[in-house]
């Protein structure tokens, strides 16, 4: 047993410890005399045993006090450690805070203040630092639609630095930002912006905007221009930035100027499609919408105020459409539309110019359709004669080209030279005059407007243009690669002058191509220039085994005798068709200077012309189906006949069933003749009547 354990045992038996415990006191708390009395038990001396008891009590109390002191020392040390940690943490925080304050002070007074370029002088003026220059304030700027440009003054226009435009390049929708190099203001409806892109200008003319490109000269062609329509009345799609202009007031003034000068087609309730500029939509709708496109997107075509400017329903051949620039997100028609671009030429063996018409909603390859004018006429006549009759979804894959010949014969536009008295001689001359013009145009148009090396070319012409079109197909083997005429139609004209003698010895049949011949000639036998043997000679040149099949179709109310020579392997392979109307329904034969029936047959009956064009385009579309080879691998035999697509047949049936009412009928009091015009206003019809000479 240890000494402590022995002492504890004695303490439990000690009367002194018991008495102290009963008193609730420690020995050190008892007075000295009382303590002695407790130990001596009333005596004057203590025994050894009593001393040991006293020692045990004192030792126990000392030990307890030491333990208490040790415990207190531990607590004190712990408290000191915590206090030191707190002081260290507080010091660290104060250090970080001091650094932060110093850093902020440095940034504010050295970095931020260094970026401030101005300072206030003692007299309150704002001037540039370290200079005596007073800072100038600027007027707030706004994005304005292009349509308002013509009514702004030149100083305001000159402040514009760039244009943002959206246009269709003939294949895709393009968004562009164009830097400005200058501006020309012609009048209150015509402004031209010269861009920093060489050869490109933006013109805002009579409520419409176009991107005009001047293409550089090539090997085959001098420089020429093309025009691409631009969205102009909505600042979201095309705009320029200037200051100090009230947009609403500018739109009102621009609309007033357009109306003042007659460039507004107001909605007249007739149900016809009205090509109202977007600006008028915004003004007439009190800015409910800013464009026909927005009206379509928001489905507001029935709102009276909106309908005044656009959304007048027009029933097309295959679907309803509404005005100009409609964008379809509801029942309104698409924003795609038929547009016309201008092609400038004038070089050797080049078109003098051409109008190009196409549908902006087609983004694939386009096939090209030429409309060739007659002698002394021009491409503008053909464009106006066709009008908008071909603006159909059915023809969205075509690029319609209305060229003016670059050749002058006897001072008139012609597709052949003046070698020999035209047209009774030298049909072979079309090969040297008309065909190179078609070839060079095809080379230049390739890669533009969706035209590619896989595009097919079709030509239809009136009189002199008909002779040129058919000649181009008959000589495809001599054409530049990629420009051959896939098929051709002549109305009142096929190559006939000296056809069997020039070139010597056997004429055109002896030198023409025999592959890919697809030609169709329409005539009336009362025509002064009627000739009935050349087409059969061309058929015999293709195949001596051909024999004609004869039918009697009725076209636009006129009966024709149709002779057709074609290959047994399908009409898409080779064919020669000669279709003749007998009788005097188109007037008297007339004379060479005034061939009455010839002029009437070619340009005096719009319904017949439209029917022939529709039939020709339907056949051209059917021809687009691939012509199978006669030999595939080890299998040989006749190629299958190409069956016309059902939609083509439906289109032809619809054309035959459609009873058209002319928009205008103009009479000539001298001759007693009248002419019906379709899809043109009466004013244009009268102009076309005066400008109708083809021969």
C-alpha positions in Angstrom: 0.0 0.0 0.0 1.4 3.4 -0.9 2.0 6.1 1.6 -0.9 8.1 0.3 -3.2 5.2 0.5 -2.1 4.5 4.1 -2.6 8.1 5.0 -6.1 8.1 3.5 -6.9 4.9 5.5 -5.7 6.6 8.7 -7.7 9.7 7.8 -10.8 7.7 7.6 -10.2 6.4 11.1 -8.9 9.6 12.5 -11.2 11.4 15.0 -9.4 14.7 14.2 -10.5 14.4 10.5 -14.0 13.5 11.6 -14.3 16.4 13.9 -13.0 18.9 11.3 -15.4 17.4 8.8 -18.3 17.8 11.2 -17.3 21.4 11.7 -17.1 21.9 7.9 -13.8 23.5 8.2 -10.2 22.8 7.2 -7.4 22.8 9.8 -6.0 26.0 8.5 -9.3 27.7 9.0 -9.4 26.8 12.8 -7.8 29.1 15.3 -4.5 27.9 16.6 -5.7 27.3 20.2 -8.7 25.5 19.0 -6.7 23.4 16.7 -4.3 22.4 19.5 -7.2 21.5 21.7 -8.6 19.3 19.0 -5.4 17.5 18.7 -4.3 17.4 22.4 -7.7 16.5 23.7 -7.5 19.0 26.6 -3.8 18.3 27.4 -0.8 20.6 27.2 1.2 18.2 25.0 0.5 16.0 22.0 1.6 12.6 21.6 3.4 11.1 18.6 0.2 9.5 17.5 -1.7 12.8 17.7 1.1 14.6 15.8 0.9 12.0 13.0 -2.8 12.7 12.8 -2.2 16.4 12.7 0.5 15.8 10.0 -1.9 13.7 7.9 -4.5 16.4 8.0 -2.0 19.1 7.1 -0.6 17.0 4.3 -4.0 16.2 2.9 -5.0 19.8 3.0 -1.7 20.9 1.3 -2.1 18.3 -1.4 -5.7 19.5 -2.1 -4.5 23.1 -2.2 -1.7 22.2 -4.6 -4.1 20.3 -6.9 -6.4 23.3 -6.9 -3.5 25.6 -7.7 -2.4 23.4 -10.6 -5.9 23.3 -12.0 -6.1 27.1 -11.8 -2.7 27.4 -13.5 -3.9 25.2 -16.4 -7.0 27.3 -16.9 -5.0 30.5 -16.7 -2.5 29.2 -19.4 -5.4 28.2 -21.7 -7.0 31.6 -21.4 -3.6 33.2 -22.2 -3.2 31.1 -25.3 -6.7 32.0 -26.6 -6.0 35.6 -25.9 -2.8 35.5 -27.9 -4.6 33.8 -30.9 -7.3 36.4 -30.9 -4.7 39.2 -30.8 -2.8 37.6 -33.8 -6.0 37.2 -35.8 -7.1 40.8 -35.1 -3.6 42.0 -36.1 -3.8 40.1 -39.4 -7.3 41.5 -40.2 -6.1 45.0 -39.5 -3.0 44.4 -41.8 -5.3 43.2 -44.6 -7.7 46.1 -44.2 -4.8 48.5 -44.3 -3.5 47.0 -47.5 -7.0 47.1 -49.0 -7.4 50.8 -48.2 -4.0 51.6 -49.6 -4.8 49.6 -52.8 -8.1 51.4 -53.3 -6.5 54.7 -52.7 -3.8 53.9 -55.3 -6.4 52.7 -57.9 -8.7 55.7 -57.5 -6.0 58.3 -57.6 -3.6 56.9 -60.0 -5.5 54.5 -62.4 -9.1 55.7 -62.6 -8.1 59.3 -62.5 -5.5 58.7 -65.2 -8.3 57.4 -67.5 -10.4 60.5 -67.1 -9.5 62.8 -70.0 -11.4 65.8 -68.8 -11.3 68.1 -65.8 -13.3 71.1 -64.5 -11.7 74.5 -64.5 -12.1 77.0 -61.7 -14.8 78.8 -63.8 -16.8 75.6 -64.3 -15.7 74.8 -67.9 -15.1 71.2 -68.9 -11.7 70.9 -70.7 -9.3 68.1 -71.8 -6.6 67.4 -69.3 -3.1 68.9 -69.9 -4.5 71.2 -72.6 -6.5 74.4 -73.1 -9.1 72.6 -75.3 -12.7 72.9 -74.3 -14.6 69.7 -74.5 -17.5 69.8 -77.1 -20.8 68.1 -76.4 -22.4 65.8 -79.2 -26.0 65.4 -80.3 -27.6 62.1 -79.6 -27.8 59.8 -82.6 -30.5 57.5 -83.9 -30.7 54.6 -86.4 -33.0 55.7 -89.3 -34.5 53.5 -92.1 -33.0 54.2 -95.5 -36.3 55.3 -96.9 -36.0 58.7 -95.1 -32.6 59.6 -96.6 -33.9 61.7 -99.6 -35.7 64.2 -97.3 -32.7 64.9 -95.1 -30.3 67.8 -95.8 -26.9 67.1 -97.2 -25.1 68.0 -93.9 -27.1 65.4 -92.0 -26.5 62.8 -94.7 -22.8 63.5 -94.7 -22.5 62.7 -91.0 -23.4 59.1 -91.6 -20.4 56.9 -91.6 -21.8 53.5 -92.5 -25.0 51.7 -93.6 -26.4 48.4 -92.3 -28.3 46.7 -95.1 -30.2 43.4 -95.8 -30.6 42.3 -99.4 -31.0 39.2 -101.6 -28.1 38.6 -103.9 -30.2 36.3 -106.1 -29.3 33.2 -104.1 -29.1 34.1 -100.4 -30.2 36.7 -97.9 -27.2 38.8 -97.0 -26.6 41.2 -94.1 -23.8 43.7 -94.5 -22.3 46.8 -92.9 -21.0 49.2 -95.6 -18.6 52.0 -94.9 -19.5 55.3 -96.6 -17.1 57.3 -98.8 -19.6 59.9 -99.9 -23.2 60.8 -100.7 -25.1 62.4 -103.6 -28.5 64.0 -103.1 -30.4 64.4 -106.4 -33.8 65.4 -105.1 -36.3 64.7 -102.3 -36.9 61.1 -103.5 -33.5 60.1 -104.7 -30.2 59.8 -102.8 -27.1 57.8 -103.6 -24.6 56.6 -101.0 -21.1 55.7 -102.3 -19.6 52.9 -100.2 -15.9 52.2 -99.5 -16.3 48.9 -101.4 -15.1 49.6 -105.0 -18.0 49.6 -107.5 -20.8 49.5 -104.9 -23.3 52.2 -104.2 -26.7 52.2 -102.4 -29.4 54.1 -104.1 -32.7 55.2 -102.5 -35.0 56.0 -105.4 -38.7 56.7 -105.3 -39.4 54.7 -102.2 -37.2 51.7 -103.0 -33.6 51.0 -102.2 -31.1 48.9 -104.1 -27.5 47.8 -103.8 -25.9 48.7 -107.1 -22.8 46.8 -108.1 -20.6 47.8 -111.1 -18.8 44.6 -112.1 -15.4 45.0 -113.7 -14.8 44.2 -117.3 -13.9 40.6 -118.2 -12.4 39.0 -121.3 -15.8 38.7 -122.9 -17.6 41.7 -121.4 -17.1 45.4 -120.5 -18.2 46.5 -117.1 -21.8 46.1 -116.2 -24.2 46.8 -113.4 -26.5 44.6 -111.3 -29.1 45.9 -108.8 -30.3 44.0 -105.6 -33.4 45.2 -103.7 -32.8 46.3 -100.1 -35.2 46.3 -97.2 -35.5 50.0 -96.8 -38.4 51.1 -94.5 -37.5 49.2 -91.3 -34.5 50.3 -89.3 -34.2 46.8 -87.9 -33.1 45.3 -91.2 -31.4 48.3 -92.9 -30.4 51.6 -91.4 -27.9 54.5 -91.2 -27.0 56.5 -88.1 -27.2 60.3 -87.8 -28.0 62.8 -85.1 -30.6 65.4 -84.5 -33.5 63.8 -86.5 -37.0 63.0 -85.3 -37.6 59.5 -86.8 -41.4 59.8 -86.8 -41.4 63.2 -88.4 -38.8 62.1 -91.0 -41.0 59.1 -91.9 -44.1 61.4 -92.3 -42.2 63.8 -94.5 -40.7 61.0 -96.6 -44.2 59.6 -97.1 -45.6 63.0 -98.1 -42.8 63.5 -100.7 -43.5 60.0 -102.2 -47.2 60.7 -102.4 -46.6 64.2 -103.8 -44.6 62.8 -106.7 -47.0 59.8 -107.4 -44.8 57.0 -106.1 -47.6 55.5 -103.8 -50.0 52.7 -104.8 -52.8 53.3 -102.4 -55.0 50.3 -101.5 -58.1 50.7 -103.6 -60.1 47.8 -102.4 -60.0 46.1 -105.8 -58.4 43.0 -104.4 -55.3 43.3 -106.6 -51.9 42.9 -105.0 -50.6 46.3 -104.1 -46.9 46.7 -103.8 -47.0 49.4 -101.1 -43.6 50.5 -99.7 -43.0 49.5 -96.2 -42.9 53.2 -95.2 -46.5 53.6 -96.1 -47.4 50.7 -94.0 -45.8 52.3 -91.0 -47.4 55.7 -91.7 -50.9 54.4 -92.5 -50.9 52.0 -89.5 -49.9 54.9 -87.2 -46.7 52.9 -86.5 -48.7 49.8 -85.4 -46.2 48.0 -87.6 -43.2 49.2 -89.5 -43.3 46.8 -92.4 -45.4 44.2 -94.2 -42.9 41.7 -92.9 -43.7 42.6 -89.3 -47.5 42.5 -90.1 -47.1 39.0 -91.3 -45.0 37.9 -88.4 -47.5 39.3 -85.9 -50.6 38.0 -87.8 -52.1 41.5 -88.2 -53.1 41.2 -91.9 -56.8 41.8 -91.0 -56.2 45.0 -89.1 -57.8 47.8 -91.2 -54.9 50.3 -90.6 -52.4 47.6 -91.6 -54.4 46.4 -94.5 -54.4 49.9 -96.0 -50.7 49.6 -96.6 -50.3 45.9 -97.4 -51.8 42.5 -96.8 -54.4 42.8 -99.6 -55.0 39.2 -100.5 -54.0 38.2 -104.0 -54.8 34.7 -105.3 -51.9 33.3 -107.2 -51.7 30.2 -109.2 -50.9 28.0 -106.3 -51.2 29.9 -103.0 -52.5 33.3 -101.6 -49.9 35.9 -101.1 -50.0 39.4 -99.6 -48.4 42.5 -100.9 -44.7 43.2 -100.8 -42.1 41.9 -98.3 -44.5 39.7 -96.3 -42.8 37.3 -93.9 -44.7 34.1 -93.0 -44.9 33.0 -89.4 -48.7 32.8 -89.4 -51.1 32.6 -92.3 -49.5 35.6 -94.1 -47.4 34.9 -97.1 -43.6 34.6 -97.1 -41.3 37.5 -97.4 -39.9 36.1 -100.6 -41.0 38.0 -103.8 -40.3 38.3 -107.5 -37.8 41.0 -108.2 -36.0 42.5 -111.3 -32.3 43.3 -111.5 -30.6 45.2 -114.3 -27.7 43.8 -116.3 -25.6 46.3 -118.2 -23.5 45.2 -121.2 -22.6 46.9 -124.4 -19.4 45.1 -125.4 -18.5 43.4 -128.6 -20.7 40.3 -129.1 -22.6 41.2 -125.9 -26.1 42.0 -124.9 -26.6 45.8 -124.9 -28.5 45.3 -121.6 -30.8 42.8 -119.9 -33.6 42.7 -117.3 -33.3 39.7 -114.9 -36.4 38.5 -113.1 -36.3 35.9 -110.3 -37.9 34.7 -107.1 -36.0 35.5 -104.0 -37.3 32.4 -102.1 -35.4 29.9 -104.2 -31.8 29.1 -102.9 -30.9 26.2 -105.2 -29.6 26.1 -108.8 -31.6 28.2 -111.3 -32.2 27.3 -114.9 -32.1 30.3 -117.4 -35.0 31.2 -119.7 -34.2 33.8 -122.5 -37.0 35.9 -124.0 -35.5 37.2 -127.3 -37.2 40.3 -128.9 -37.9 40.8 -132.6 -36.3 43.1 -135.1 -36.2 46.8 -134.0 -37.5 45.9 -130.6 -35.8 45.5 -127.2 -35.7 43.6 -124.0 -37.9 46.1 -122.1 -40.7 45.4 -124.6 -40.4 41.7 -123.9 -40.3 42.3 -120.1 -43.4 44.5 -120.3 -45.2 42.1 -122.7 -44.6 39.2 -120.3 -45.5 41.4 -117.3 -46.0 39.5 -114.1 -47.7 36.5 -115.7 -44.7 34.3 -114.8 -44.5 35.4 -111.2 -45.7 32.0 -110.1 -44.3 29.6 -107.5 -44.2 27.0 -110.3 -41.4 29.0 -111.9 -39.4 29.7 -108.8 -36.4 27.8 -110.1 -36.1 29.9 -113.3 -34.1 33.0 -114.0 -36.0 34.9 -116.7 -33.7 37.0 -118.9 -35.0 39.8 -121.2 -32.0 40.9 -123.2 -31.6 43.6 -125.8 -29.3 42.6 -128.7 -26.0 44.4 -129.0 -26.2 44.2 -132.8 -27.5 47.0 -134.9 -28.7 46.3 -138.5 -30.1 49.1 -140.6 -30.0 51.2 -137.4 -32.3 48.8 -135.5 -31.7 46.2 -132.9 -31.3 42.8 -134.5 -30.1 39.3 -133.8 -28.3 39.1 -137.2 -26.2 41.5 -139.2 -27.4 43.4 -142.3 -25.7 41.0 -144.7 -28.3 40.5 -147.3 -31.9 41.8 -147.2 -33.3 40.5 -143.9 -34.9 38.1 -143.3 -35.3 36.6 -146.7 -31.6 35.7 -146.8 -28.7 34.3 -144.8 -30.3 32.6 -141.7 -26.8 31.2 -141.1 -25.7 34.7 -139.9 -27.5 34.2 -136.6 -24.8 31.7 -135.7 -22.2 34.5 -135.8 -24.3 37.3 -134.2 -26.9 36.0 -131.8 -25.1 32.8 -130.5 -21.9 34.6 -129.3 -24.1 37.0 -127.3 -25.8 34.1 -125.6 -22.5 32.4 -124.9 -20.8 35.4 -123.4 -23.8 36.2 -121.2 -23.8 32.6 -119.9 -20.1 32.8 -119.1 -20.6 36.1 -117.1 -23.8 35.0 -115.3 -22.2 31.7 -114.1 -21.8 31.8 -110.4 -24.4 34.5 -109.9 -28.2 34.4 -109.3 -28.0 30.7 -108.6 -26.7 29.9 -112.1 -24.1 27.2 -112.1 -22.4 24.8 -114.5 -25.4 22.5 -114.1 -27.9 25.1 -115.1 -29.9 24.5 -118.3 -30.8 27.2 -120.8 -34.0 27.6 -122.7 -34.7 30.3 -125.3 -38.1 31.5 -126.7 -38.2 34.4 -129.2 -40.6 36.5 -131.3 -39.9 36.7 -135.0 -36.2 37.6 -135.3 -35.7 36.4 -131.8 -37.4 33.1 -132.6 -35.0 32.6 -135.5 -32.0 33.3 -133.2 -33.3 30.9 -130.5 -33.8 27.9 -132.8 -30.4 28.6 -134.5 -28.7 28.5 -131.1 -30.2 25.0 -130.4 -29.4 23.7 -133.8 -25.7 24.6 -133.4 -25.1 23.4 -129.8 -22.0 21.4 -130.9 -20.3 24.7 -131.7 -21.2 26.4 -128.4 -19.0 27.2 -125.5 -19.1 24.5 -122.8 -21.9 25.2 -120.3 -23.9 27.6 -122.5 -25.8 25.4 -124.9 -29.5 26.0 -125.5 -31.2 22.9 -124.1 -34.4 23.7 -126.1 -35.8 26.6 -128.2 -39.1 28.0 -129.3 -39.8 30.5 -132.1 -43.1 32.4 -132.4 -43.5 33.6 -135.9 -39.9 32.8 -136.7 -37.4 30.0 -137.4 -34.1 30.1 -139.4 -35.2 30.0 -143.0 -33.5 32.5 -145.3 -31.1 30.6 -147.6 -31.3 27.7 -145.0 -30.7 25.1 -147.8 -27.8 26.8 -149.6 -25.8 28.8 -147.0 -23.3 27.6 -146.0 -22.5 25.9 -149.3 -23.2 23.3 -150.5 -26.1 21.9 -148.4 -27.0 24.8 -146.1 -27.8 24.6 -142.4 -29.0 21.0 -142.5 -25.6 19.9 -143.6 -23.7 21.5 -140.8 -26.1 21.6 -137.8 -25.9 19.4 -134.7 -27.9 16.2 -134.6 -27.7 15.6 -130.9 -29.8 17.5 -128.4 -32.1 19.1 -131.0 -35.3 20.3 -129.3 -37.0 23.0 -131.4 -40.6 24.1 -131.8 -41.8 26.7 -134.3 -45.2 28.4 -134.2 -46.6 30.2 -137.2 -49.7 31.3 -139.0 -49.8 30.5 -142.8 -51.0 34.0 -143.6 -47.8 35.5 -142.3 -45.8 37.3 -144.9 -42.7 35.5 -143.6 -44.2 32.1 -143.4 -42.0 29.3 -144.6 -43.0 25.6 -144.4 -40.0 23.5 -145.5 -37.1 24.4 -143.2 -38.3 22.7 -140.1 -38.9 19.4 -141.9 -35.4 19.7 -143.4 -33.9 20.1 -139.9 -35.9 17.0 -138.7 -34.5 14.9 -141.6 -31.0 16.1 -140.8 -31.4 14.8 -137.2 -32.7 11.4 -138.4 -33.6 10.3 -141.9 -35.8 7.6 -140.4 -38.1 10.0 -138.7 -41.7 10.4 -139.9 -44.0 13.1 -138.6 -47.0 12.6 -136.5 -49.8 15.1 -137.1 -52.4 16.4 -134.6 -54.8 19.3 -134.4 -54.6 20.9 -131.0 -56.5 24.1 -129.9 -54.4 26.7 -128.1 -56.1 29.8 -126.6 -59.1 29.2 -128.9 -57.0 28.9 -132.1 -56.7 25.6 -134.0 -53.2 24.5 -135.1 -51.9 21.8 -137.3 -49.0 20.2 -135.4 -46.3 18.2 -137.2 -43.9 16.5 -134.8 -40.7 14.5 -135.5 -39.2 12.9 -132.4 -36.9 10.1 -131.4 -38.5 6.8 -130.2 -36.5 6.9 -127.0 -38.4 9.8 -125.4 -39.2 13.4 -126.1 -36.4 14.6 -123.8 -33.9 13.2 -126.4 -34.6 14.9 -129.7 -37.6 16.5 -131.4 -38.6 19.0 -134.1 -42.2 20.5 -133.9 -43.8 22.7 -136.5 -47.2 24.1 -135.4 -49.2 26.2 -137.9 -52.5 28.0 -137.7 -54.4 28.3 -141.0 -56.6 31.2 -141.9 -56.8 35.0 -141.6 -57.8 35.4 -138.0 -54.6 37.4 -137.4 -55.3 39.7 -140.3 -54.1 40.1 -143.9 -50.6 39.0 -145.0 -49.5 42.6 -145.6 -46.1 43.5 -147.1 -42.5 43.1 -146.0 -42.4 46.6 -144.4 -45.8 46.1 -142.9 -46.5 42.4 -142.3 -49.9 42.8 -140.6 -50.6 39.2 -139.6 -47.0 38.6 -138.6 -47.1 41.5 -136.1 -50.6 40.5 -134.9 -49.6 36.8 -134.4 -46.3 37.7 -132.6 -47.5 40.5 -130.3 -51.2 41.1 -130.9 -52.7 38.4 -128.8 -51.6 38.2 -125.2 -53.7 35.1 -124.4 -52.1 33.1 -127.2 -48.6 34.2 -126.2 -49.2 33.3 -122.6 -50.5 29.9 -123.6 -47.5 29.2 -125.8 -45.1 30.3 -123.0 -46.8 28.2 -120.4 -46.8 25.1 -122.7 -43.1 25.7 -123.5 -42.0 26.1 -119.9 -44.0 23.0 -118.9 -42.2 21.0 -121.7 -38.8 22.5 -120.6 -39.5 21.5 -117.0 -40.4 17.9 -118.1 -37.2 17.9 -120.1 -35.2 18.5 -116.9 -35.7 14.8 -116.1 -32.4 13.0 -117.0 -32.4 11.3 -120.4 -31.2 7.7 -119.8 -28.4 6.3 -121.9 -29.0 3.8 -124.5 -26.4 1.5 -123.0 -25.9 0.9 -119.3 -23.1 -1.6 -118.6 -23.8 -4.8 -120.5 -27.5 -4.1 -120.9 -28.5 -2.4 -124.1 -31.8 -1.4 -125.7 -34.1 1.7 -126.1 -34.1 4.1 -123.2 -37.5 4.5 -121.4 -39.8 7.3 -122.3 -39.7 10.1 -119.7 -43.1 10.6 -118.2 -44.2 14.1 -117.4 -44.6 14.8 -113.6 -48.2 15.0 -112.5 -47.7 18.6 -111.2 -46.6 19.6 -114.7 -49.7 18.1 -116.2 -51.9 19.8 -113.5 -50.3 23.1 -114.3 -51.0 22.7 -118.0 -54.6 21.7 -117.3 -55.0 24.8 -115.0 -53.6 27.0 -117.8 -56.0 25.6 -120.3 -59.0 25.9 -117.9 -58.1 29.5 -116.8 -60.4 32.1 -118.4 -58.3 35.3 -118.3 -59.9 38.7 -118.5 -57.6 41.3 -120.1 -56.6 44.3 -117.9 -56.8 46.6 -120.9 -57.9 46.5 -124.5 -56.4 49.2 -126.8 -57.9 49.8 -130.3 -56.1 51.3 -133.3 -58.5 53.5 -135.2 -56.5 53.5 -138.4 -56.3 49.7 -138.8 -59.4 48.8 -136.9 -57.4 46.3 -134.9 -57.5 45.8 -131.1 -55.0 44.3 -128.7 -55.7 42.8 -125.3 -53.1 43.3 -122.6 -52.7 41.2 -119.5 -51.1 42.0 -116.1 -50.3 45.6 -117.2 -52.1 48.9 -116.4 -53.9 50.7 -119.2 -51.2 53.4 -119.4 -48.5 50.8 -120.0 -50.7 49.0 -122.5 -51.0 52.2 -124.6 -47.2 52.6 -124.6 -46.7 49.0 -125.5 -49.1 49.3 -128.4 -47.1 52.2 -129.9 -43.8 50.3 -129.3 -45.0 46.9 -130.6 -43.1 46.7 -133.9 -41.1 43.6 -134.2 -40.1 43.6 -137.8 
